[in-house]
Structure formats: structure tokens, C-alpha cells
Amino acid sequence: MILVRTPLRVSFAGGGTDIPAYYEKGDVGAVTNAAIGAHIYVTVGKHWDPERIRLSYSKTEDVDEIDDLHHDLVREALEYTGSRTGIEISSIAQIPGSGTGLGSSSSYTVAVLHALAAKSGLNPSPAWLAQAACTVELERLEHPGGKQDQFVAAYGGINHMTFSPQGLVTVGRIDVPKHLLRQMDRNFPLYYTNLTRRSKRLLSQTARGLSKERLRAEAKATVGLASQAREALVDGRLPDLGEIMHEGWERKCRINENASTEEIDELYEKAIKAGAIGGKLCGAGGGGFFVFCVPEEKLEKVDQALGLRRIHVNYGVTGSQIVYRDHASF
């Protein structure tokens, strides 16, 4: 059995410029993001029956052929890696559910590919994992998302990523000192809205919107914000990062009016009035988790204003890795 642990992510600025509808038109996209200490765990081992495949997630599938699997990400990952029957795959997430905005689908894809490659005797690099996940999600399944999620899940850390018009991804690691990472852990909490959304629909709407010159100009401005976020992290200016997130959130809502709702707007304003410097919904918007920049002395006031569950995560954690391996004796 092989057990893989793969992180989720938070994007601080530039989200939405990592999708083909943006960078394939000749502009370079850029995102500043971080792998966080909330993980997806995937195990791959031998099935008791060598002619079957068993898959356990929120549902359980036990089938004769790969093509019989309903879970499209796993089905395509098995095909991509040349895997066969006689295999069992299971998973668990520390933050369960879909629509959280933390990149869970791509983290799951990276984890499954990592475990399958390792089962075949390979030691895949972060670059291979990220590109393989992009191939599965964006090319084989034609999902409407971008590339940052796969790369941050594979590479880990805190990064400034760029996306060329040819689709090439450059991962620039930002070396944040440990004491500043721990400060980020305290000052950038997540709040769960108790609202879920379909990211595919929101991403498709964003892609269509980027064909309009006015909205494309907004997206170009967020590329600049990603660079500003990188510099704020390099300089240790965390309050400035909060202000950058605030501006980015306002621009995201102009690019896609469905990124927010009246309820979300009210929650955001409550947090700002209670002392948060800035924030945003993670991912495509519409629900899931907020990330806010909040001075420690204001945390309780923000808690009271929002009435939502607050969680603190570690920022800049290691990318996808094998944490356990053994060998069946039969």
C-alpha cells in the first residue's frame, strides 16, 4: 500500500489569469499562492480480486473495467498512467466536500497520480505531477479551470507563478522566513461560509467575460497585484498583502458578478468593519472559504461579526509526498 499526502492551497492574488481564456490571448498570467496545511490523503493498494477495481471516496465503486468507473478524475488518471485492474484506491480529506475554493479537485488528482506512479515503481517529480494533472483535467476531461492548483499541490511552498501564452508555467518559490510563516498562520485565518458553489460554472462565466476588453483590463490589473503580493511577502509587509487581497477581490467581482452574492457581500463588509484589513473568497468565488488578513487583537471581533467557524492553517507546506509505503506479501 502507498499513502500520499497532498496539500490544498490559498491564492492571494492573480487568480483567474491562469486559465487559457486569459493567457492564450497573448498576455502572461500570474498568481501568488501558498500550499496550506490542510491535506488530501490517497491510498493505493492491491485489490483482493486481481480482475476488479475498487474506489472509495464519498461513494464506493467496485467494477470490472476502468471505463466502468463514474469518477472521471480517477478513471482518466488510471488510463493516463497505464494502470490495470487488481487495484484499490481510497481517499480522505481534512477539509471534506467540494466547492470549498481550496483547489481540492486538483489536489486529489495530483495525489491519485502520485500514488499510481509510485505503485508502478516511478519517483515522479513535482513538474511531472503538475503537468500530468493538467493533462488529465484540462485536456482529457476539458474542465474549464486553470493551472495554478495542480502546480501548487505538486510543488508546495509559497510561490509566484507565471503562465505564458504557450501554456508554460514557471514556478518562482518565495523564500519566506519561518517567523513570518508563523505570523501568516496567525494573521490569515480561513472562515467557512457554509455556502458551496459549482466552480466549473463560475470559471466558464469568467472565461467568457475575458473576451470583453473592459473585463480583460481588470484581469491584467490582477497580474500586477500578484507581483505586488510577491513583493509584500518578500519584504514581510503582511498588512499590505491584506490590502492587495482586498483590491483583487473587488476586481474579481467586477470580472464576474456571480463571484459574490448579497449574503457574501454583507459578510465581507462585516469582517472589514470588525478590523480585517482585507480578504477574498478562495477560488472562483460564490461560496466556500474566506481568507482574511486580520491583526491578532481583532480576531475575536471578526469572529463575533461573522458568526462563522474560523480555522488557522500553516502556510507554505511541502508539496505532494509519499508518507507511507509497504508491500503486500501475496
SVG drawing of the C-alpha trace seen along z (x, -y; Angstrom):
<svg xmlns="http://www.w3.org/2000/svg" viewBox="-28 -49 42 64">
<polyline fill="none" stroke="black" stroke-width="0.4" points="0.0,0.0 1.1,-3.5 -0.2,-6.6 0.2,-10.0 -0.4,-13.4 -1.1,-16.4 -1.9,-19.9 -4.7,-22.3 -4.0,-25.9 -4.9,-29.6 -4.4,-32.1 -3.6,-35.7 -3.7,-37.5 -3.9,-36.9 -6.4,-34.1 -8.3,-33.7 -5.2,-34.7 -4.0,-31.1 -6.9,-29.9 -6.4,-29.5 -9.0,-32.2 -6.6,-34.7 -3.0,-33.7 -3.7,-32.2 -4.7,-35.6 -1.1,-36.8 -0.9,-38.1 1.2,-36.4 -0.9,-35.4 0.5,-35.5 -0.6,-34.2 0.8,-34.4 -0.3,-31.5 0.5,-29.1 0.2,-25.4 -1.6,-25.1 -1.6,-22.6 -4.9,-21.0 -4.4,-17.9 -6.0,-15.2 -4.8,-11.6 -4.9,-8.9 -4.0,-5.3 -3.4,-2.8 -3.0,0.9 -3.9,4.3 -7.5,5.4 -8.3,8.8 -9.6,9.7 -7.0,9.1 -9.7,8.6 -11.5,5.8 -11.0,2.1 -12.4,0.7 -12.6,-3.0 -13.7,-4.6 -14.5,-8.3 -17.9,-9.7 -19.2,-6.7 -17.8,-3.2 -17.4,-1.8 -16.3,1.8 -16.0,2.5 -14.5,4.9 -13.1,2.3 -11.6,-1.2 -14.2,-2.5 -16.9,-1.5 -15.8,-4.0 -18.1,-7.0 -15.4,-9.1 -13.9,-10.9 -10.7,-12.1 -9.7,-8.6 -10.8,-7.0 -8.6,-9.3 -5.7,-9.1 -5.7,-5.3 -5.8,-5.5 -3.0,-8.1 -0.7,-6.0 -1.4,-2.7 -2.8,-1.2 -4.7,2.1 -7.2,4.0 -6.4,5.5 -6.1,2.2 -7.9,0.4 -7.9,-3.4 -9.3,-5.3 -9.2,-8.9 -9.9,-11.1 -9.8,-14.9 -9.1,-17.0 -11.5,-19.6 -14.2,-17.5 -16.6,-18.4 -16.5,-20.1 -16.9,-23.8 -14.5,-24.9 -12.4,-27.1 -9.2,-25.5 -8.3,-23.6 -9.4,-20.2 -10.1,-18.6 -6.7,-19.3 -5.0,-18.2 -7.0,-15.0 -5.9,-14.5 -2.2,-15.1 -2.5,-12.7 -4.0,-9.9 -1.4,-10.3 1.4,-10.4 0.2,-7.1 -0.4,-5.4 3.1,-6.4 4.7,-5.2 2.9,-1.9 4.5,-1.5 7.9,-2.0 8.4,-5.6 9.5,-8.6 7.7,-11.4 8.9,-15.0 6.7,-17.9 6.9,-19.1 5.7,-15.7 2.8,-15.5 1.6,-19.0 1.7,-18.6 0.1,-15.1 -2.7,-16.6 -3.2,-19.4 -3.4,-16.9 -6.0,-14.8 -8.2,-17.8 -7.8,-20.4 -7.1,-18.3 -8.6,-14.8 -11.7,-16.0 -11.8,-19.5 -12.5,-21.1 -12.7,-24.9 -10.1,-25.6 -6.6,-26.9 -3.2,-25.5 -2.2,-27.1 -3.9,-24.4 -2.1,-21.5 1.3,-23.2 1.0,-24.4 -0.3,-20.9 2.7,-19.3 5.4,-21.9 4.1,-23.1 5.6,-26.2 4.7,-29.9 5.0,-30.8 4.7,-33.4 3.7,-31.6 3.5,-32.8 1.6,-31.4 2.9,-32.1 0.7,-32.4 2.1,-28.9 0.8,-27.5 4.2,-27.1 4.2,-27.5 7.1,-29.0 7.1,-28.4 9.1,-31.0 9.5,-30.0 9.2,-32.8 11.5,-32.2 9.5,-33.4 11.3,-33.2 9.9,-30.8 8.9,-33.5 6.9,-35.3 5.3,-32.0 4.1,-31.5 2.8,-35.1 0.9,-34.3 -0.6,-31.3 -2.0,-33.6 -3.0,-36.6 -4.5,-34.9 -7.3,-32.7 -9.9,-30.9 -13.7,-31.3 -16.1,-28.8 -19.2,-30.5 -21.3,-27.3 -22.1,-28.0 -20.9,-25.8 -20.8,-26.5 -20.1,-24.9 -16.7,-26.2 -17.0,-24.9 -19.9,-27.2 -18.2,-30.2 -14.9,-29.5 -16.8,-29.2 -18.5,-32.6 -15.1,-34.2 -13.6,-32.7 -16.5,-34.2 -16.1,-37.6 -12.4,-37.8 -13.3,-38.2 -14.6,-41.7 -11.9,-44.4 -13.1,-46.1 -13.1,-42.9 -9.8,-41.8 -8.2,-45.1 -9.4,-44.2 -7.7,-40.8 -4.5,-42.5 -4.5,-44.6 -4.7,-41.5 -1.5,-40.2 0.1,-43.4 -1.4,-42.6 0.2,-39.2 3.6,-40.9 2.8,-43.3 1.8,-40.3 5.1,-38.7 7.0,-41.8 4.9,-42.3 5.8,-38.7 9.5,-39.2 9.5,-42.4 7.4,-41.0 4.7,-43.5 1.7,-41.4 -0.8,-44.2 0.0,-45.3 -0.8,-41.8 -4.2,-42.2 -4.9,-45.4 -3.7,-43.7 -6.2,-40.9 -9.0,-43.5 -8.3,-45.2 -8.1,-41.8 -11.4,-40.7 -13.1,-43.9 -11.7,-43.3 -12.7,-39.7 -16.3,-40.7 -16.2,-43.1 -14.9,-40.4 -17.6,-38.0 -20.6,-39.5 -21.5,-35.9 -18.3,-35.6 -20.2,-37.2 -23.8,-37.4 -25.6,-39.8 -25.0,-37.5 -21.3,-37.2 -21.0,-41.0 -22.6,-41.5 -20.2,-39.1 -17.2,-40.7 -18.3,-44.2 -18.9,-42.9 -15.3,-41.5 -13.8,-44.8 -15.8,-46.8 -14.7,-44.5 -11.0,-45.0 -10.0,-42.8 -7.5,-44.6 -8.7,-42.8 -9.6,-39.4 -11.3,-37.4 -13.2,-34.3 -10.9,-31.5 -11.1,-30.0 -13.6,-31.1 -15.9,-32.7 -19.6,-32.1 -19.0,-30.3 -16.5,-28.1 -13.9,-29.7 -12.9,-33.3 -9.3,-34.1 -8.8,-37.4 -5.8,-39.3 -6.7,-40.1 -4.5,-41.6 -4.4,-39.2 -6.1,-41.6 -9.0,-41.9 -9.7,-38.1 -12.4,-37.8 -14.2,-40.9 -14.2,-39.5 -15.4,-36.1 -18.3,-37.8 -19.2,-39.9 -19.2,-36.9 -20.5,-34.1 -18.6,-31.6 -16.1,-28.9 -12.5,-30.2 -9.6,-27.8 -5.9,-28.5 -3.7,-26.7 0.1,-26.5 1.2,-28.4 4.0,-27.2 3.8,-23.5 5.5,-20.8 4.0,-19.6 2.7,-16.2 4.7,-13.4 4.6,-9.7 4.2,-9.4 3.8,-5.6 4.7,-2.5 4.5,1.2 4.4,4.3 1.7,7.0 3.0,10.5 0.6,12.2"/>
</svg>
